[in-house]
């Protein structure tokens, strides 16, 4: 039915209702028998009221409402429009009567008509809603849903699920922590318990899916509810936050699966936009490693602050091309420069700085895969140490205002080459901050969910393939953040920088990797160790069971942001540091087989807290002995030739 056909239909219905309402008003007024002399009066009463009512309804948009969703709000609108119509009609009649008009309309007719028109018009509008709710019901499907939260959001979800044809869920009951709602009914569904009854109710009601409909609750609270729901084996879905539900209208399409991010139970990061805009807006901003998971997210979040130019520097052309396409589409008004360069190439980096003169540098380029760097320590040093040194020295040389380096919790008491090289990079930053006008800082955080090489995408792929899910150790624990919240805090930390700080992000509570794997299996609707096996493979070289964000020597002090802390810098002898650093640089340029183990020894010299594995130490000693024998043999041969 078209819009104008609908208006015409409602116009005809309302006309009939007004006629019947006025006749009924006269019938009541004259005790069920209308005198003949008032028949003509009834006709004029209809004309007065009808002429005013129809334009009033149209002006107040009663003909634009979708009456299948009629509620108290629509009823109030009908009362308001009808009241205006009757008052204006009565005023019009009184004006005519004062001018000598002889037709008499009892004033009580207007009052009685007001009530009968509201009943008639309101009834006609609500009849479709009543018919829809009670007779056009979708038959229950095989997926039975239990809704957690019997408030407004839960009620709206239940209504939508009961009457939406394109969903395979059907609500059967509520659970709610409000004891006053227990055993009552909400939109025709019983409230059968609280959160601690979920496991039992899922079994007794044969529930397939649990929908958590408490969008205004803190994330920590939602995470606790999810923990209880995980024990049931039912699939878990979540209603978005209140800000995502427009005008109180909940759509079935808004209900989403629970993500692993929801399990962290942290509130969204809030940043000080004014602070950030102050050092990024209208500035040339360089992001190294811009094609990586952290670097690309940095670009996405910097772009809204309208930098003068955003420089995307990376070694991989495909990843840089992809983020460029995304940014040009999302933020077409910003100037971009895509730069393919290796941070190990000092001359190339100097060319970039000389050409573009960046004011702010976010240094995200790094090798971060722990076992891979154990096998390739020279590459870890070249990229994480020498590359960082190149970019940092150019930032100082070309007078950048801010240099923010992305570090890692693995730099604390490192047991891996990757962690040790990142700690050396932190020391470079701390050293350079002392004699430079550039504000050099490092930001240290743990694992980010969904980043390249992190466990979450690996686990998801293994689950899709039917398992097994491989976990290194049942007791391994890690700190986790989402990529967006980590990057927001990195940008905020840059605004707080004074120079030389190591900022530490509040990572919340550590997560057991084995529990994370089980959660991901459950969130996929499967059962750990039954549908998908979990296999423990043993700790890999360079890994440790527990990561730390601070060394024993480091303490923290608060900043203006409640999620960012400053670690007390560990002092070190800079002269010895640079001597050892030069030796390390020389070593990684050698190609002899001994260099791998020599690199680890030199890293240990620079970072005393670096814990080299005992097997590495034994191999190193053996190779040193072999090397010394070969050196002695070479010297003997050389001296023999001289003789």
Beta strands, then each sheet from edge to edge (+ up, - down):
strand 1: 143-148
strand 2: 169-175
strand 3: 185-186
strand 4: 189-191
strand 5: 209-212
strand 6: 235-238
strand 7: 256-257
strand 8: 284-288
strand 9: 309-314
strand 10: 336-340
strand 11: 360-363
strand 12: 402-408
strand 13: 439-445
strand 14: 447-449
strand 15: 469-471
strand 16: 477-478
strand 17: 480-482
strand 18: 502-505
strand 19: 511-512
strand 20: 534-536
strand 21: 556-558
strand 22: 564-567
sheet 1: 3+ 4- 2- 1- 5- 6- 7+
sheet 2: 10+ 9+ 8+ 11+ 12+ 13+ 18+ 22- 21+
sheet 3: 14+ 17+
sheet 4: 15+ 20+
sheet 5: 16+ 19-
end
